[in-house]
Structures are given as structure tokens and as C-alpha cells.
């Protein structure tokens, strides 16, 4: 595999964090499709869901296992909000400046987002997240992801069926 260098890999290198880069097809893959392509359990491929709050408050990045859905009630309760909202894919792209399928908490460090990683992540020593662009997937230790993104960990997802 050829090494792909971007701001995320440079950041991980500078912090001496061990990670593995995987290239996937450049079209938008679901977390499930990415897991199949990488031949890894779907629960280890996490997707980043942009969630908006009432006016003027910073958006949330909910990082959840691929096969699960973000639970907006749990997320709102965790942040003490009455309601949180799922923007459209286009709105999420406008909010983050990234393409859907390439939205990554690692790309958005210091951009004012609050990151919440589903507590399922702590089941694994390492998980896969987007590498900040379509076609790029990064596996890294959960503890490092939490520390780097200043994330909080909470139960914020539910099974999709």
C-alpha cells in the first residue's frame, strides 16, 4: 500500500501515535462497505455523524460504530440540550468543509466541534475512522483518538434494526 500523507497523518506522526492507513475506493462508502472492503468487523469501523444544536452552539461530532445509529435523545441528554438535529448530508459538508464519507474528528481538531465517541469504542483497543477524505481510512488506538480529539465518551448509539 502506498503511504498517503495528509494533515491527519502529519498530526499523528508529530504526536508519535501509532496508526495504520488504509486506502479504500474513492467513492463514498458506508462504514459497513468500508468494513467489508478492509475485511474487518463492522463494529470496529466508526463513522462520524455531524449533529447540530440550537442556534449559536457548536456542532457535535458523534463518532459511532458503523452498524449503529446515533441516538439523538441520548446525545441531547448527554449535553443537557432539549433537542439536537441531524443536518442533511449537504449541510454537514457545509458545516465541516469536508465531503460526506470523509468527515473525520481528526481533521476537525481545534475547529470548535465537541467530539463524543460512543462507549462501544472502549470495547476495542483500536478502531477505524475516516482519514479526512474519501478513500482514506485510519486505524488507531481508541485512547489516542479520545486524547487527540479531546473527546468525551458516552453511550450515544442504538442498533439500526
Secondary structure as GFF3:
##gff-version 3
##sequence-region A 1 161
A	DSSP	alpha_helix	7	14	.	.	.	ID=ss1
A	DSSP	beta_strand	19	23	.	.	.	ID=ss2
A	DSSP	alpha_helix	31	38	.	.	.	ID=ss3
A	DSSP	three_ten_helix	42	44	.	.	.	ID=ss4
A	DSSP	beta_strand	46	52	.	.	.	ID=ss5
A	DSSP	beta_strand	60	65	.	.	.	ID=ss6
A	DSSP	beta_strand	68	70	.	.	.	ID=ss7
A	DSSP	alpha_helix	72	78	.	.	.	ID=ss8
A	DSSP	beta_strand	85	86	.	.	.	ID=ss9
A	DSSP	alpha_helix	89	96	.	.	.	ID=ss10
A	DSSP	beta_strand	114	118	.	.	.	ID=ss11
A	DSSP	three_ten_helix	119	123	.	.	.	ID=ss12
A	DSSP	beta_strand	126	130	.	.	.	ID=ss13
A	DSSP	beta_strand	136	141	.	.	.	ID=ss14
A	DSSP	alpha_helix	142	149	.	.	.	ID=ss15
A	DSSP	beta_strand	152	154	.	.	.	ID=ss16
A	DSSP	beta_strand	157	159	.	.	.	ID=ss17
###
